[in-house]
């Protein structure tokens, strides 16, 4: 029987995703009809992005799984009309992109590269950075993205501490959890990287109290979610030098409003939510594999826990 797979993402992405999805469906020996429109009661699977128009899942009574193209699912996980299992996107392209972005900006701050890139007065002033083995990096969030970044930084020689809500274990990385663990993780965060999901439990993880626990002159890198940081507290910490610089890729409102203080602050770098982008070529394999698993009665990859919110 042919499976009807609805592409419920922005229509302008259709041509980008259509060929890779069909290629991987064929490679997984799936007989599918992939399209932008089906009668709701005829849909077997939904490939979904929150930037699309779909908000109500009530009519999709036959749909077996909703397969999100995004790693973050906060925009859909609380949708009362969604009764089907929900998977989130974790794939090689997204993970590799995030790791490269994180490592790049961590190295930028570690090496003090800004002083050389922005030196219009031609000042010859040597400042030798410590070796990576003498720089402490904390990664908040040890899911697939956080763990990949932590491993890459460890491979470069950094002292890496990871913190997560539940206890994790990884060779060569100090893994902490819980409130006491967060305090310890922040106390050694010369560079703090936020890769937590956005849930009620993680909102404002960095606030005035927790920022004060960090070493004076620490760096903050946030490619996770804007809600993880209390913006007012971070701006105050930047003004007083508690935080030397913040590199931010995600924000509570996107695009970041032109009048937001982050734009003009000399110690803030804004990047336009580019740290980890879903790529059609690599995510298509995960979508096809999950449909294959569903049809075979096997466990789904990256199944979302509604109670935890990720």
TIROVEX-967687 format. One record per residue (C-alpha): residue in three letters; chain; x, y, z. Coordinates in Angstrom, 2 decimals. Example, Ala and Ser with C-alpha at 12.3 -4.5 7.8 and 13.67 -1.06 7.14 Angstrom:
2
+-------+------+---------+---------+---------+
| lokol | loro |    east |   north |      up |
+-------+------+---------+---------+---------+
|   ALA |    A |   12.30 |   -4.50 |    7.80 |
|   SER |    A |   13.67 |   -1.06 |    7.14 |
+-------+------+---------+---------+---------+
end
This chain:
310
+-------+------+---------+---------+---------+
| lokol | loro |    east |   north |      up |
+-------+------+---------+---------+---------+
|   UNK |    A |    0.00 |    0.00 |    0.00 |
|   UNK |    A |    1.25 |    3.47 |   -0.89 |
|   UNK |    A |    1.90 |    5.69 |    2.13 |
|   UNK |    A |    0.77 |    9.31 |    1.93 |
|   UNK |    A |    3.41 |   11.62 |    3.41 |
|   UNK |    A |    2.34 |   15.23 |    3.85 |
|   UNK |    A |    5.03 |   17.93 |    3.68 |
|   UNK |    A |    3.69 |   20.43 |    6.24 |
|   UNK |    A |    6.52 |   22.92 |    6.13 |
|   UNK |    A |    6.78 |   26.30 |    4.37 |
|   UNK |    A |    5.95 |   25.82 |    0.71 |
|   UNK |    A |    9.10 |   27.59 |   -0.46 |
|   UNK |    A |   11.12 |   24.69 |    1.03 |
|   UNK |    A |    9.26 |   22.08 |   -1.03 |
|   UNK |    A |   11.67 |   22.01 |   -3.97 |
|   UNK |    A |   14.65 |   21.84 |   -1.63 |
|   UNK |    A |   13.31 |   18.87 |    0.32 |
|   UNK |    A |   11.31 |   16.96 |   -2.29 |
|   UNK |    A |   14.11 |   15.18 |   -4.14 |
|   UNK |    A |   16.20 |   14.18 |   -1.05 |
|   UNK |    A |   13.11 |   12.86 |    0.74 |
|   UNK |    A |   11.98 |   10.80 |   -2.25 |
|   UNK |    A |   15.50 |    9.48 |   -2.77 |
|   UNK |    A |   15.77 |    8.29 |    0.82 |
|   UNK |    A |   12.23 |    6.84 |    0.80 |
|   UNK |    A |   13.21 |    4.79 |   -2.24 |
|   UNK |    A |   16.50 |    3.77 |   -0.63 |
|   UNK |    A |   14.54 |    2.51 |    2.38 |
|   UNK |    A |   12.21 |    0.61 |    0.02 |
|   UNK |    A |    9.19 |    2.68 |    1.02 |
|   UNK |    A |    6.30 |    3.10 |   -1.41 |
|   UNK |    A |    5.21 |    6.69 |   -0.75 |
|   UNK |    A |    3.30 |    9.53 |   -2.25 |
|   UNK |    A |    4.91 |   12.74 |   -1.01 |
|   UNK |    A |    3.05 |   15.99 |   -1.45 |
|   UNK |    A |    1.82 |   19.33 |   -0.16 |
|   UNK |    A |   -1.87 |   18.40 |   -0.13 |
|   UNK |    A |   -3.86 |   15.30 |    0.80 |
|   UNK |    A |   -7.28 |   14.84 |    2.35 |
|   UNK |    A |   -6.45 |   14.90 |    6.10 |
|   UNK |    A |   -8.04 |   11.49 |    6.67 |
|   UNK |    A |   -5.73 |    9.96 |    4.04 |
|   UNK |    A |   -2.43 |   11.14 |    5.53 |
|   UNK |    A |   -0.14 |    8.45 |    7.00 |
|   UNK |    A |    2.82 |   10.62 |    8.06 |
|   UNK |    A |    3.40 |   14.35 |    8.53 |
|   UNK |    A |    6.78 |   15.98 |    7.89 |
|   UNK |    A |    6.43 |   19.14 |    9.95 |
|   UNK |    A |    8.08 |   22.50 |   10.59 |
|   UNK |    A |    6.57 |   25.05 |   13.01 |
|   UNK |    A |    7.08 |   27.83 |   10.48 |
|   UNK |    A |    4.47 |   26.18 |    8.26 |
|   UNK |    A |    0.75 |   26.87 |    8.41 |
|   UNK |    A |   -0.36 |   23.69 |   10.20 |
|   UNK |    A |   -1.57 |   24.31 |   13.73 |
|   UNK |    A |   -4.47 |   21.88 |   14.15 |
|   UNK |    A |   -3.87 |   18.12 |   13.85 |
|   UNK |    A |   -7.39 |   17.04 |   14.77 |
|   UNK |    A |   -8.43 |   15.99 |   11.26 |
|   UNK |    A |   -5.40 |   13.76 |   10.68 |
|   UNK |    A |   -6.99 |   10.69 |   12.19 |
|   UNK |    A |   -4.90 |    8.15 |   10.24 |
|   UNK |    A |   -1.51 |    9.83 |   10.74 |
|   UNK |    A |    0.87 |    7.56 |   12.62 |
|   UNK |    A |    3.73 |    9.95 |   13.43 |
|   UNK |    A |    4.55 |   13.65 |   13.14 |
|   UNK |    A |    8.19 |   14.02 |   12.08 |
|   UNK |    A |    9.60 |   17.43 |   12.97 |
|   UNK |    A |   12.33 |   18.94 |   10.82 |
|   UNK |    A |   13.55 |   20.97 |   13.80 |
|   UNK |    A |   15.60 |   19.91 |   16.81 |
|   UNK |    A |   13.53 |   22.16 |   19.07 |
|   UNK |    A |    9.89 |   21.16 |   19.56 |
|   UNK |    A |    8.67 |   23.74 |   22.06 |
|   UNK |    A |    6.35 |   25.24 |   19.43 |
|   UNK |    A |    4.42 |   21.99 |   19.02 |
|   UNK |    A |    4.94 |   19.80 |   22.09 |
|   UNK |    A |    2.13 |   21.48 |   24.02 |
|   UNK |    A |   -0.36 |   21.42 |   21.13 |
|   UNK |    A |   -3.48 |   19.72 |   22.52 |
|   UNK |    A |   -4.61 |   18.63 |   19.05 |
|   UNK |    A |   -1.44 |   16.59 |   18.54 |
|   UNK |    A |   -2.21 |   13.04 |   19.65 |
|   UNK |    A |    0.27 |   11.21 |   17.41 |
|   UNK |    A |    3.85 |   10.37 |   18.46 |
|   UNK |    A |    6.24 |   13.24 |   17.74 |
|   UNK |    A |    9.89 |   12.94 |   16.74 |
|   UNK |    A |   12.45 |   15.71 |   16.64 |
|   UNK |    A |   15.32 |   16.14 |   14.22 |
|   UNK |    A |   18.75 |   14.94 |   15.21 |
|   UNK |    A |   20.94 |   14.19 |   12.21 |
|   UNK |    A |   24.55 |   14.36 |   11.12 |
|   UNK |    A |   24.26 |   17.66 |    9.26 |
|   UNK |    A |   22.57 |   19.51 |   12.09 |
|   UNK |    A |   24.94 |   18.07 |   14.70 |
|   UNK |    A |   28.07 |   18.77 |   12.65 |
|   UNK |    A |   26.94 |   22.31 |   11.86 |
|   UNK |    A |   26.34 |   23.04 |   15.54 |
|   UNK |    A |   29.69 |   21.56 |   16.55 |
|   UNK |    A |   31.58 |   23.63 |   13.98 |
|   UNK |    A |   29.83 |   26.85 |   15.06 |
|   UNK |    A |   30.42 |   26.21 |   18.76 |
|   UNK |    A |   34.07 |   25.27 |   18.33 |
|   UNK |    A |   34.68 |   28.26 |   16.08 |
|   UNK |    A |   33.34 |   30.79 |   18.56 |
|   UNK |    A |   34.91 |   29.05 |   21.55 |
|   UNK |    A |   38.30 |   29.25 |   19.82 |
|   UNK |    A |   37.66 |   32.87 |   18.89 |
|   UNK |    A |   37.23 |   33.80 |   22.55 |
|   UNK |    A |   39.93 |   31.45 |   23.78 |
|   UNK |    A |   42.53 |   32.95 |   21.43 |
|   UNK |    A |   41.36 |   36.55 |   21.86 |
|   UNK |    A |   41.00 |   36.92 |   18.11 |
|   UNK |    A |   38.81 |   40.04 |   18.27 |
|   UNK |    A |   41.72 |   42.15 |   19.45 |
|   UNK |    A |   43.58 |   41.37 |   16.23 |
|   UNK |    A |   40.61 |   41.47 |   13.87 |
|   UNK |    A |   39.43 |   44.88 |   15.14 |
|   UNK |    A |   42.63 |   46.90 |   15.56 |
|   UNK |    A |   42.23 |   50.04 |   13.43 |
|   UNK |    A |   44.87 |   51.98 |   15.41 |
|   UNK |    A |   47.65 |   49.53 |   14.56 |
|   UNK |    A |   48.57 |   48.82 |   18.17 |
|   UNK |    A |   51.33 |   46.19 |   18.47 |
|   UNK |    A |   50.35 |   44.57 |   21.72 |
|   UNK |    A |   51.16 |   40.94 |   22.38 |
|   UNK |    A |   48.82 |   38.95 |   24.57 |
|   UNK |    A |   49.54 |   35.23 |   24.57 |
|   UNK |    A |   46.49 |   33.09 |   25.39 |
|   UNK |    A |   46.73 |   30.08 |   27.67 |
|   UNK |    A |   46.81 |   26.64 |   26.14 |
|   UNK |    A |   43.46 |   24.92 |   25.82 |
|   UNK |    A |   44.43 |   22.56 |   28.64 |
|   UNK |    A |   44.38 |   25.56 |   30.96 |
|   UNK |    A |   40.99 |   26.88 |   29.83 |
|   UNK |    A |   37.81 |   25.52 |   31.41 |
|   UNK |    A |   34.73 |   25.10 |   29.25 |
|   UNK |    A |   31.27 |   24.21 |   30.52 |
|   UNK |    A |   28.57 |   22.85 |   28.22 |
|   UNK |    A |   25.06 |   23.14 |   29.64 |
|   UNK |    A |   23.06 |   20.38 |   27.98 |
|   UNK |    A |   24.45 |   16.98 |   27.04 |
|   UNK |    A |   21.98 |   15.87 |   24.40 |
|   UNK |    A |   23.20 |   14.93 |   20.94 |
|   UNK |    A |   24.26 |   18.50 |   20.09 |
|   UNK |    A |   25.83 |   19.33 |   23.44 |
|   UNK |    A |   27.69 |   16.05 |   23.67 |
|   UNK |    A |   29.11 |   16.43 |   20.16 |
|   UNK |    A |   30.36 |   19.93 |   20.96 |
|   UNK |    A |   31.80 |   18.79 |   24.30 |
|   UNK |    A |   33.68 |   15.94 |   22.63 |
|   UNK |    A |   35.14 |   18.24 |   19.98 |
|   UNK |    A |   36.33 |   20.73 |   22.60 |
|   UNK |    A |   37.78 |   17.93 |   24.69 |
|   UNK |    A |   39.67 |   16.69 |   21.62 |
|   UNK |    A |   41.26 |   20.14 |   21.32 |
|   UNK |    A |   42.55 |   19.84 |   24.89 |
|   UNK |    A |   40.09 |   21.97 |   26.86 |
|   UNK |    A |   39.02 |   21.03 |   30.37 |
|   UNK |    A |   35.37 |   20.25 |   29.67 |
|   UNK |    A |   32.54 |   20.01 |   32.16 |
|   UNK |    A |   29.06 |   19.06 |   31.05 |
|   UNK |    A |   25.82 |   19.60 |   32.93 |
|   UNK |    A |   22.44 |   18.04 |   32.26 |
|   UNK |    A |   19.18 |   17.55 |   34.12 |
|   UNK |    A |   19.78 |   13.80 |   34.37 |
|   UNK |    A |   23.17 |   12.25 |   35.04 |
|   UNK |    A |   25.24 |   11.43 |   31.96 |
|   UNK |    A |   28.62 |    9.75 |   31.61 |
|   UNK |    A |   31.34 |   10.46 |   29.05 |
|   UNK |    A |   35.04 |    9.59 |   29.20 |
|   UNK |    A |   37.26 |   12.61 |   29.70 |
|   UNK |    A |   34.38 |   14.97 |   30.47 |
|   UNK |    A |   33.25 |   15.87 |   33.97 |
|   UNK |    A |   29.50 |   15.20 |   33.92 |
|   UNK |    A |   27.31 |   16.89 |   36.52 |
|   UNK |    A |   23.57 |   17.17 |   37.15 |
|   UNK |    A |   21.11 |   18.72 |   39.57 |
|   UNK |    A |   21.18 |   22.10 |   41.32 |
|   UNK |    A |   24.47 |   21.49 |   43.10 |
|   UNK |    A |   25.96 |   20.23 |   39.88 |
|   UNK |    A |   24.88 |   23.41 |   38.07 |
|   UNK |    A |   26.58 |   25.56 |   40.68 |
|   UNK |    A |   29.78 |   23.54 |   40.31 |
|   UNK |    A |   29.61 |   23.58 |   36.52 |
|   UNK |    A |   29.20 |   27.36 |   36.40 |
|   UNK |    A |   31.99 |   27.96 |   38.93 |
|   UNK |    A |   34.52 |   26.60 |   36.43 |
|   UNK |    A |   32.97 |   28.07 |   33.27 |
|   UNK |    A |   35.63 |   30.28 |   31.72 |
|   UNK |    A |   33.56 |   29.69 |   28.59 |
|   UNK |    A |   29.92 |   28.70 |   29.05 |
|   UNK |    A |   28.03 |   27.13 |   26.13 |
|   UNK |    A |   24.25 |   26.75 |   26.38 |
|   UNK |    A |   22.71 |   23.82 |   24.52 |
|   UNK |    A |   19.72 |   23.03 |   26.70 |
|   UNK |    A |   16.19 |   22.55 |   25.36 |
|   UNK |    A |   13.62 |   25.25 |   26.00 |
|   UNK |    A |   11.33 |   24.03 |   28.78 |
|   UNK |    A |    9.81 |   25.66 |   31.90 |
|   UNK |    A |   12.60 |   24.03 |   33.89 |
|   UNK |    A |   15.39 |   25.55 |   31.78 |
|   UNK |    A |   14.04 |   29.09 |   31.25 |
|   UNK |    A |   16.45 |   31.72 |   32.59 |
|   UNK |    A |   19.09 |   29.13 |   33.45 |
|   UNK |    A |   21.50 |   32.05 |   33.24 |
|   UNK |    A |   20.12 |   34.77 |   35.50 |
|   UNK |    A |   21.63 |   37.28 |   37.91 |
|   UNK |    A |   22.21 |   34.64 |   40.57 |
|   UNK |    A |   23.73 |   31.96 |   38.35 |
|   UNK |    A |   25.84 |   34.42 |   36.34 |
|   UNK |    A |   27.37 |   35.63 |   39.60 |
|   UNK |    A |   28.65 |   32.09 |   40.22 |
|   UNK |    A |   30.77 |   32.18 |   37.05 |
|   UNK |    A |   34.43 |   33.29 |   36.99 |
|   UNK |    A |   34.86 |   37.03 |   36.51 |
|   UNK |    A |   35.44 |   37.80 |   32.84 |
|   UNK |    A |   33.86 |   34.59 |   31.54 |
|   UNK |    A |   32.45 |   34.20 |   28.03 |
|   UNK |    A |   28.89 |   33.12 |   27.20 |
|   UNK |    A |   28.00 |   31.34 |   23.95 |
|   UNK |    A |   24.32 |   30.60 |   23.34 |
|   UNK |    A |   23.28 |   28.60 |   20.26 |
|   UNK |    A |   20.54 |   26.80 |   22.22 |
|   UNK |    A |   17.43 |   28.85 |   22.90 |
|   UNK |    A |   16.94 |   32.53 |   23.70 |
|   UNK |    A |   14.76 |   31.69 |   26.70 |
|   UNK |    A |   17.74 |   30.12 |   28.48 |
|   UNK |    A |   19.08 |   33.58 |   29.37 |
|   UNK |    A |   17.62 |   36.45 |   31.38 |
|   UNK |    A |   18.54 |   39.23 |   28.94 |
|   UNK |    A |   18.51 |   42.02 |   31.52 |
|   UNK |    A |   20.79 |   40.05 |   33.85 |
|   UNK |    A |   23.23 |   39.29 |   31.04 |
|   UNK |    A |   23.38 |   42.91 |   29.90 |
|   UNK |    A |   24.07 |   44.03 |   33.48 |
|   UNK |    A |   26.82 |   41.42 |   33.82 |
|   UNK |    A |   28.38 |   42.59 |   30.55 |
|   UNK |    A |   28.29 |   46.22 |   31.71 |
|   UNK |    A |   30.09 |   45.32 |   34.95 |
|   UNK |    A |   32.65 |   43.00 |   33.36 |
|   UNK |    A |   31.42 |   39.83 |   35.09 |
|   UNK |    A |   30.87 |   38.53 |   31.57 |
|   UNK |    A |   33.55 |   39.62 |   29.09 |
|   UNK |    A |   31.59 |   38.86 |   25.94 |
|   UNK |    A |   28.43 |   37.08 |   24.86 |
|   UNK |    A |   28.01 |   35.45 |   21.46 |
|   UNK |    A |   24.32 |   34.84 |   20.87 |
|   UNK |    A |   22.66 |   32.98 |   18.01 |
|   UNK |    A |   19.13 |   32.63 |   19.42 |
|   UNK |    A |   16.70 |   35.10 |   20.98 |
|   UNK |    A |   13.27 |   35.32 |   22.57 |
|   UNK |    A |   12.04 |   37.28 |   19.56 |
|   UNK |    A |   13.41 |   36.50 |   16.11 |
|   UNK |    A |   14.50 |   38.30 |   14.06 |
|   UNK |    A |   16.02 |   40.26 |   16.92 |
|   UNK |    A |   14.31 |   43.70 |   16.97 |
|   UNK |    A |   16.49 |   46.50 |   15.62 |
|   UNK |    A |   16.17 |   48.47 |   18.86 |
|   UNK |    A |   17.29 |   45.60 |   21.09 |
|   UNK |    A |   20.30 |   46.53 |   23.28 |
|   UNK |    A |   22.24 |   43.51 |   22.09 |
|   UNK |    A |   22.81 |   45.08 |   18.67 |
|   UNK |    A |   24.68 |   48.10 |   20.00 |
|   UNK |    A |   26.48 |   46.52 |   22.94 |
|   UNK |    A |   30.24 |   46.40 |   22.29 |
|   UNK |    A |   30.58 |   43.08 |   24.13 |
|   UNK |    A |   27.83 |   41.20 |   22.30 |
|   UNK |    A |   28.04 |   39.34 |   19.01 |
|   UNK |    A |   24.70 |   38.60 |   17.32 |
|   UNK |    A |   24.45 |   35.86 |   14.72 |
|   UNK |    A |   21.09 |   35.27 |   12.94 |
|   UNK |    A |   20.14 |   31.78 |   14.20 |
|   UNK |    A |   22.61 |   29.98 |   11.95 |
|   UNK |    A |   24.48 |   27.73 |   14.39 |
|   UNK |    A |   22.56 |   24.60 |   13.42 |
|   UNK |    A |   20.31 |   24.52 |   10.40 |
|   UNK |    A |   18.39 |   21.48 |    9.22 |
|   UNK |    A |   19.78 |   20.43 |    5.86 |
|   UNK |    A |   17.53 |   18.58 |    3.45 |
|   UNK |    A |   20.29 |   16.27 |    2.23 |
|   UNK |    A |   21.07 |   14.86 |    5.67 |
|   UNK |    A |   17.71 |   15.06 |    7.46 |
|   UNK |    A |   15.93 |   13.10 |    4.72 |
|   UNK |    A |   17.63 |    9.90 |    5.83 |
|   UNK |    A |   16.31 |   10.28 |    9.39 |
|   UNK |    A |   12.78 |   10.98 |    8.15 |
|   UNK |    A |   12.82 |    7.91 |    5.89 |
|   UNK |    A |   14.35 |    5.70 |    8.58 |
|   UNK |    A |   11.67 |    6.68 |   11.09 |
|   UNK |    A |    8.90 |    5.92 |    8.61 |
|   UNK |    A |   10.52 |    2.56 |    7.94 |
|   UNK |    A |   10.73 |    1.91 |   11.69 |
|   UNK |    A |    7.12 |    2.88 |   12.21 |
|   UNK |    A |    5.95 |    0.55 |    9.45 |
|   UNK |    A |    8.08 |   -2.27 |   10.87 |
|   UNK |    A |    6.86 |   -1.73 |   14.44 |
|   UNK |    A |   10.34 |   -0.74 |   15.64 |
|   UNK |    A |   11.16 |    2.05 |   18.16 |
|   UNK |    A |   11.30 |    5.52 |   16.64 |
|   UNK |    A |   14.47 |    7.58 |   16.63 |
|   UNK |    A |   14.43 |   10.79 |   18.71 |
|   UNK |    A |   10.93 |   10.30 |   20.08 |
|   UNK |    A |    9.82 |   13.32 |   22.10 |
|   UNK |    A |    8.86 |   12.89 |   25.74 |
|   UNK |    A |    5.85 |   15.20 |   26.08 |
|   UNK |    A |    6.28 |   15.53 |   29.85 |
|   UNK |    A |    9.91 |   16.62 |   29.58 |
|   UNK |    A |    9.23 |   18.75 |   26.50 |
|   UNK |    A |   12.04 |   17.33 |   24.34 |
+-------+------+---------+---------+---------+
end
